[in-house]
Amino acid sequence: MDLIVQKFGGTSVADVPRINRAARRAIQAKQDNLQVVMVVSAMGKTTDTLIDMARQINPDPPRRELDMLMTTGEQVSMSLMAMAIHAHGHEAISLTGGQIGLICDSVHTKARIQKIDADRIRKELAAGKIVIVAGFQGIDEAGEIYTLGRGASDTTAVALAAVLKARYCEIYTDVDGIYTTDPRIEPRARKIQQISYDEMLELASLGAGVMHSRAIEFGKKYHVDIHVRSSFTDSPGTFITHEVEQMEHIVVSGVTVKKDIAQFVLVGLPNTPGVAANLFVHVAEHNVIVDDIIQTVDDNGKASISFTVEKGDLAECKLVVEEIRRQYAGIDVNIIDPVAKVSAVGVGMRSHTGVARKMFGALAAAQVNINAITTSEIKISCIIPPSDADKALRAVHEAFGLDQQPA
Amino acid sequence: MDLIVQKFGGTSVADVPRINRAARRAIQAKQDNLQVVMVVSAMGKTTDTLIDMARQINPDPPRRELDMLMTTGEQVSMSLMAMAIHAHGHEAISLTGGQIGLICDSVHTKARIQKIDADRIRKELAAGKIVIVAGFQGIDEAGEIYTLGRGASDTTAVALAAVLKARYCEIYTDVDGIYTTDPRIEPRARKIQQISYDEMLELASLGAGVMHSRAIEFGKKYHVDIHVRSSFTDSPGTFITHEVEQMEHIVVSGVTVKKDIAQFVLVGLPNTPGVAANLFVHVAEHNVIVDDIIQTVDDNGKASISFTVEKGDLAECKLVVEEIRRQYAGIDVNIIDPVAKVSAVGVGMRSHTGVARKMFGALAAAQVNINAITTSEIKISCIIPPSDADKALRAVHEAFGLDQQPA
């Protein structure tokens, strides 16, 4: 018998009617002759509420106790889900991360899954039950309780789908799929029917926050087809799958814009081995996450290095750059704050030419100045003034025909 | 190093200030050079709120899932308690029923403790930590999660005190001890300094609901001194201990009244072996709990049996009695609904004479008619009209001098 995993996020189990709706979806799949494993998040904003309560008591609570606290959220929603399914006349059982044998490493509040011994799940499925699993949690070999990082119920779901060789993994959420861009900025954005893991990973890292990156990585690694869809409608959402040939015909799948970033430009550095390494060792030691690193050499043989950071890391990064400035006499540091980044993502870039030209042309036509450009195999990003961000997004979106229905 | 167990009920951890107050009590004990194990209940009315939510979803939720749901309440309060102790600069760790190795039988919502493997607790205590344990929960040998019945956090605490050979077990609650009677009915009721397990068991079964009966049984069986006290003051409460000689000088320790009961009187039954057994087999099959059974034989050689039931069991018990009436031709059934029961409890009864005379005399002087009398070794109960209940309580309380300070 085929098996599917259905993951329901916080908004999809936020109250009693929504829990009942999710229960009916699982029962429908069961009646369609599928084995069903549900993965649930905590109800609505429960996790935030628990963290707020913790911080009232202790502004810096021990992470072990935060995990102990937060894991109750999923335990509540999974038991209520089991009751809802029973109320509809079907058998169900809820299981904690420990009970399904989800073993993770011993890093509180952001543990990583190491293995899943799914014997208990298989036994309950074989007994005809819908199995409901707490997302976001696991135990280590010693039996200590951990959470897997915010949003990691997605990862639980995809990992279970991999272990159980599910036909696919459905991610029920409050949006109805992945869009070519943010519909709040570009109303002509369209829902993407199918997208590759790599594209989805790029989009996620660029702030298209529908799914947890680690879940997509799991999907890619273990060949799990993921269907992101709305819990409020029956229409299909977006399938995240391995690259198929037809994806290559689509040059650009999505366009994103990221605001709230700042750009550092260090000019006049010695062009000798180890300079960049030295800089980014310091940055890493301060736990600052950097992006869009560009190094160039000027006419005088001096190196320039620029990079971007999120606004939250700005103050910390300024301290790092001060250290660097003391080490290298005569360097200039420019901080451009804020800047925006518009990016085009598509696996079709690998096999198509003229993508960069089309993107830069669209920005030029829209009178948008480009501060910096970075590229990857399937992505082009331009750093631009934040006041032009929305205009730039719409221009690039239109240039690649994303507002048009594909042929 | 000596060890104490401190149990904090729902009202004692109902909000952040109360959690902090409980944390400071534990820290004080630690600073007094004691090892400290705390047992916590769910915050305030959390358990009721969870059950209400469950019943909205399923009027008859599976008991396994109810246990899964309810055990989150203690997990929240214990993790917050650990955070509070850390905020005060001390080390603490919270542990679930499973983590402390509290193994129970496999009866959902009312499991019984079978053993506690306290190695983990001992290890954490040895590391200098205050150990916080979730009350009311355990696991069975298969790792399934159970609750131990309403109010069973007391039982967890006393059982832990037994296993860990604690100096004593403190039960922090919203009253400041055990009283000679209900102060809401008799304002001259006094706090009892010391009471025996047996007396406390009788009082608990008679509705003096400060402590869970099973906890008292554990205390008696494993010689745990229990100190019931208020979490809002520092004054001593009531010690529940083994009988000591001075208790014998006190004839009656407490007086209780129970309302909301009904009396069944079956007249004209054959006085032959097996009649009573037949009656109470039927009663037990319907899960009706009976009390105050009296059998007599009249002039005609016919037997009369009377007993009381709580109002909640009245309808079910009427069905049972109808079955009995069909089996024995010509019997009469009288149901006296409601009746009340006033009881005097004291281990001193064993060694003192005239106790019954004093009690009946007090009731006669107060013009209270007695429907029935039952006694145990340390208790006398009288079934009386409910309209006389409060008056009867005050009369008996005064007759045994309970309103006077003991010599």
Interface residues (C-beta under 8 A of the other chain):
Chain A: V16 I19 N20 L50 M53 A54 Q56 I57 N58 P59 P61 P62 R64 E65 L66 M68 L69 T71 T72 Q75 V76 M78 S79 L80 A82 M83 A84 H86 A87 I93 S94 T96 G98 Q99 G143 I145
Chain B: V16 I19 N20 L50 M53 A54 Q56 I57 N58 P59 P61 P62 R64 E65 L66 M68 L69 T71 T72 Q75 V76 M78 S79 L80 A82 M83 A84 H86 A87 I93 S94 T96 G98 Q99 G143 I145
